[in-house]
Amino acid sequence: MFETFIAWVQENADLMGGLGTLCALTMFLFTNGRTMYERWTAKKRGEGLSSASLPGLGFVDAAPPAPEYGGRTAVAVMPFKEMGALPDHFAEGLMDDLIADLQAAKFATPAKRATEKLAADGMAPHEVARELGTSFVLEGSIRMQDNRYRITVQLLDRTSATLWSDRINMTGDDVMAIQEAAARKIADAITALSKGESRMRQVRPPRAATRSHPLTAHKAKRSLRASRPKAALWRSCWRFLSATSACTASMSAAG
């Protein structure tokens, strides 16, 4: 009986190889078909999404993990919008002081150059949070009349919902003192909110980081969970195909 089976395999070597190839192709389409279709439709619409804009193809091109920031709550400080004539580098100096005060309050902040680049690219707050893996985004604007400054700030979460906002009025001619006082007031308000507001708890970003594609954190986590069994199926299929090809080759040589 065993010899009969061996003879049948030798006679149908091409069929066995074709079945193995078909199985491998089926598994590839099963694990990556939806992502490939989404990329194709996005390209057709002219969105020009990068490979990191959508869930990774199984385990082949999965996106790297988002920053963890040492377990600390991360706040992305965006460049302040200057509305009208202001002293040179006023907004930039305020941003530097604010980052320093938030770091002193045990918050984590992305690099200043990173937020400046994303702001220049016109990214929305929720896209910035997902790109940098932060829990919150701080943005604001600055106006000046005579020697009076008005600084408006707002703290947003990963969905662009406003958690806190304030309007700070400062008067004086000492630019550095105004920057320092305003930054301290904003950092103190965020620190107080973090102690009394349950929504300010550390929000761990999804490991499959997304960028410009409107994919929610829930979908990203679900995609990550789904990719693990799919990767295992793909590896199993590849082993089956390799074993089938080796068996067919050895039997053909023996025949």
N, C-alpha and C positions, 0 to 999 in steps of 0.2 A: 504493500500500500504506500509505503514511504517512497519507494522507487517510482511508483506511478505519479506521486505528487511532484517529485523532482523532475520527471520527464515533462509534466504539464507546465511547470515553471519555465523550463528551458524552451519549450515551444512557444510560450507566451511572454517571452522576456520584454518585448516591445510594449505589450499591453501593461505589464507590471510597472515599467518605467513611466508610461503615460499616466497611470493611476496615481503614482507617487507625485508626479509633477502637478497633476490636477488638484491633488490634496493640498500641496504646498501653496498653490495659487489661491485656492479657496480660503485657506487660513489667513493668507495675507490680506485678501479682500475683507474678510470678516473682522480682522483687527484694525484695519486702516481705511476701509472703504468710505466711511462717513467723513473722516477728516480730509481725505483726498477730494471728495465731492465738495466740501465746504471751501477748500482752497481753490478749486476750479471755479466755482460760482463767484468767489470773491475776486478772483483775477478777471473774470468776465465782466464784473461790474466796475472794474478799474480801481479797486480799493488798494491794490498793491500791498497786501499783507505779507509780512515776513514769516519765516517758519516758526518763530516764537510766538506769533499772534494767535495760534490755534493749538489745541492739544497735540502733544507729540505723537508721532507714528509709532505706536507700541513702545518698545524699549529702544528703538533705533535712534530717534532724534528727540527724545524727551528733553524738556527744558530743565536747566539746572535749578536747584532749590533756591528759593528766595532768601534774602538775608534774615537772620534771626535776631540780630542786635543784642546778643547776650541776654535775652529774656526780658529786656527792658521795653517799655512802651515807646514806640518810635513816632516822632512827629516830624514831618517834612515841612520846613520853613521855606515858603516861596518868596521870590523877590517882591518887594512892595511896589505897587504902581504909583508913579509920581504924577500927580495931577497939578500941573502948573509949575511955575518956577520955584526951585528949591536950592538950598546950598549944595555945592558940589559933593557928591558921594554921601548925601544924607541917608538915602534909602539903603545903600549898601552898608554903611556903618551901623544903621539900626538892625539890619539883618545879622551882622556879625555879633553885635551885643546880645541879640535875642538867642542866637544859637548857643553862645557861651553861657547865658543864664539858664537855658533849658538843660544843658549838659550838667551844670552845677546842681540842678534840681533832680538829677538822676534820670532824665529822659534821654533817649537816643535820638540822634538826628543824622540824616544822610549828609553826604558831602555837599558843600555849598555849590560847587560847580555842577553837580548832578541836577540839583533843583533848578539852577539857572538855565541849563541846557533844555530841560523839559519845558520850562516856562517859555523859552524862546521858540520851541516847537509848537506851542499852542495847546499843550495837553490840558485836559480838564482835571480837576482835583482828584476824582476817583481813579482816573487813569494814572496820575502821578503816584497815588498810593499803591496801586497794583504794580507799577513799574519798579518802584523802590522798595516794596514790601513793607510799607509803614502802616500804622494803624490810623493815623490822623494826618491832616494837612492844615497848615496855618497860612492864611493869605490875608492881604490887606492893602490899603491905599493911604497916601499921605497928601494932605493939602496944606497950603501956607498962605497967610495974608498978613502983611506987615511982619510982626515978630510973633505971630500966633500960629501954632501948628495943630492940625487935627489929624489924628491917626486912627483909622478905622480898621479893625481886625475881626476875623471870624475863624473859628475852628470847625473843620469839617471831618466827617468820618469817611469810610471807604465807599459809601454810597452817595457822597456829596451832600449828605444831610448836615445842616448847621447845628452843632452842639452848643456853641457859645459864641457870642459876638459882643463887641464893646466899642465905644467911641472915646478916645483919649484926647483931651485938650491940654496942650502945653504952651507956655509963654516964656520968652526969654531970648537972649542973644548968644548964650553959650550952647553951641550946637552939640558938643559932646555930652554935656550934662543932660540935655533934652533926650538924646539918644539913649543914654544909660538909664534915665528915669523911666522912659517909656518901655524899654525892653524889660526892666525889672518888674514893672507893673503887669505887663502881659504874662511873663513867666510865672509870677505869683498867682495870677488868676487861673492859669492852666493847672498849676500845682494844687490849688485849693479845689478845683473841679475834679481832679483825679482822685482826691481823697473822699469827696462826698458824692460823686456820681458813679453809679455802678457801670455805666456804659464806657467809662474810661479804663476798664480793666484791660489788660494786655490782650489784644486780638492777634492771634497767630496767623500770618498770611498763608495762603495756599502755597504748597511747594511747587506746583506747576504754575509758575508765574505767567501772567498774561499781560499784554501791552495795549495795543490799540483795539483789539477785538472786544466787544461788549459781552464778555463772559463773566458770570457771577462766580464768587468764591465757591459757592455750593457745587456748581457744575464742574469747576476745576478740581475740587476734591473728589467728586464722583468719577471724573475722568482718570484721576490718578489711581483710585481703587480698581477701576475697570481694567487699567492697562496691565496690572500685575498678573491676573489669570490669563489675559490674552498673550502676554509675553511667554508664559509657561506653555500655552498651547502651541505658539509659534515654534518654540524650541523643540517641543515633542514632535511636531510635524517635520521639522528639519532633520531630526535624528531618524525618524521613520523613513524619510526619503533617502538619506545616506545609507541606511542599512539595506533598503530595498535595492538601491543601485549596486552596492557591494555584493549582495547575494546574487543578483542577476549576472554581474560580471564574472563572479567565480564559477557559477553554474555553466555559463556559456563557455568559459575556458575549459571546464572539465568535460563538456560535451564535445 
